[in-house]
């Protein structure tokens, strides 16, 4: 499997993808339902986002930003 690296993401960025279909552990490559391939560098970090906040995630807010907004506003932002 040849993987073209586009280097679109910086350190600490997160990725919101279509469904993950396969993970090639030995190559640290993730394949999604849309056919995209992502090369994982480092250990990464899992993020949990409430369903009602998912649109914020899709619109570019990071999980950390969403938590901060919800905490500061005292209510959900949608």
Secondary structure, DSSP 8 states (H G I E B T S, - for coil): ----------TT-----S-EEEEETTTTEEEETTS-EEE--S--------GGGHHHHHTT--HHHHHHHHHHHSS---
